[in-house]
Amino acid sequence: MPLKEIKHRINSVSSILKTTAAMKMVSSAKLHKAQNTANGMLPYADALRRVTDALLGTDYAGPLSDSRPVRRTTLVAFASDSSLCGVFNANVIRETLHTIDRLCAASPEAEVSLYTIGRKAYEALAKSGCTVRGHLEGMAMHPDYDAVAALADDFMQQFIARQTDRVELIYHHFKSTGTQLLVHDPLLPLALPTHADASTPTDYLVEPSRQELLEALIPKTIRLKLYAAVLDSNTSEHAARMLAMQTASENADQLINSLTVAYNKQRQQAITTELLDIASGTNN
């Protein structure tokens, strides 16, 4: 490879390295912000879950906890609005398509409704021939509780009207900066507490009644669970992008080193050849 071409490649890769290093720093800052947002919600979410579980008990029967045979399934796929985050989007899309195939293969009467959160999920699944009934965008940059709550309300209305028998979320759960787990998390029907030592409704003095309080708390719990999944997916996205940019930066650095070695060898060889030519001319 000519020296000029090697030098051009070194300059090109160096420019890419600056970009990936900057993107890594931006992703790191966004990850920190996303973690703070998610962690700030945890105390409220935990308190709401404890109170709701205690009031539900293990014998509650309501319109949102009806565990009936599943024929109509609603899947919600969480991805990002942008790329450059490794296999983050590809994993969600592949798992969603696999789940659709599995449900349809299990029963010829199965019906699957598809919702997406994140532009990449919408584009890829629509391109695959899937009909996307609903879509939210912009949640990664600006998580909007009101928009998510409206979507959760739509799911609850569909479930009560028996337009769907199950709502399942497919997203990445943030475990650590280096680990994001792809999970299936049921949103509806509402899961009842199963542990034997669960607090019972008699542990609380409830006004005006247990039923009225649950009618207010259960929708809040479902809305918050969907919003928590959005925040969890966002945190995982920023972590995945930060790791992808770190890997890209390391690869670019290694490529620059190898190109620099090749450049120096070529240059040394050219200088040696020139010296030999000069020496040969002097001897002649």
NORMO-V951750 format. One record per backbone hydrogen bond with DSSP energy under -1.0 kcal/mol. CO is the residue of the C=O (numbers start at 0). NH is the residue of the N-H. If there is no record, write none. Layout:
# NORMO-V951750
CO,NH  CO,NH
This chain:
# NORMO-V951750
1,5  2,6  3,7  4,8  5,9  6,10  7,11  8,12  9,13  10,14  11,15  12,16  13,17  14,18  15,19  16,20  17,21  18,22  19,23  20,24  21,25  22,26  23,27  24,28  25,29  26,30  27,31  28,32  29,33  30,34  31,35  32,36  33,37  34,38  35,39  40,44  41,45  42,46  43,47  44,48  45,49  46,50  47,51  48,52  49,53  50,54  51,55  52,56  61,64  63,189  65,67  70,110  71,164  72,112  73,167  74,114  75,169  76,116  79,119  84,87  86,90  87,91  88,92  89,93  90,94  91,95  92,96  93,97  94,98  95,99  96,100  97,101  98,102  99,103  100,104  101,105  102,106  106,109  110,72  112,74  113,132  114,76  115,135  116,78  117,121  118,122  119,123  120,124  121,125  122,126  123,127  124,129  125,128  133,115  135,117  137,141  143,147  144,148  145,149  146,150  147,151  148,152  149,153  150,154  151,155  152,156  153,157  154,158  155,159  156,160  157,162  157,163  158,161  165,73  166,186  166,187  167,75  168,184  169,77  170,182  172,180  178,174  178,175  180,172  182,170  184,168  187,166  194,197  199,202  200,203  208,212  209,213  210,214  212,216  213,217  216,220  217,221  218,222  219,223  220,224  221,225  222,226  223,227  224,228  225,229  226,230  227,231  228,232  229,233  230,234  231,235  232,236  233,237  234,238  235,239  236,240  237,241  238,242  239,243  240,244  241,245  242,246  243,247  244,248  245,249  246,250  247,251  248,252  249,253  250,254  251,255  252,256  253,257  254,258  255,259  256,260  257,261  258,262  259,263  260,264  261,265  262,266  263,267  264,268  265,269  266,270  267,271  268,272  269,273  270,274  271,275  272,276  273,277  274,278  275,279  276,280  277,281  278,282  279,283
